[in-house]
Amino acid sequence: MNVSFDPRNIMPVEDLGTVYPNIRITDLWGILTIENGALMSPNWDKISISNPVKTENRKVSGDGWTLELKHGYTITKDEGSGNYKLSKN
């Protein structure tokens, strides 16, 4: 995983993690670019953003973020919690 952000503008939130106003994450699954804030968990295994509003081919976007998925990966909605999860096909 490769993460790019400005360390001068992050905000730790007790045990919940850290808010990153702008962050770019690249990994095997693709590229997530956030320009409107996100909460990263303390151990960097989850990131919280707004729900997606648009899906076009392999590009998913929401309020202030864009996810460019690589082949073999999808996002699905958990009907129980209403949260979305990235998974490998």
C-alpha angles and dihedrals in degrees: 000000000000119000127188123189143134107263091202095069106044122116122206114217108203110256095345099076134247132315113227113193090197125016138154121203125187125184142140089293095056140261128322115192118187123189101162104052137282138196115233116199117243093255094042095240097116136035124195120214135150120287118275117264101180135035120186118171104303095343120095123181143180139168103325099345142086129195119198106195124206119224113283096036131095140169119233133186119240103222092204098056100019089230124131124234133197113228140173117242 
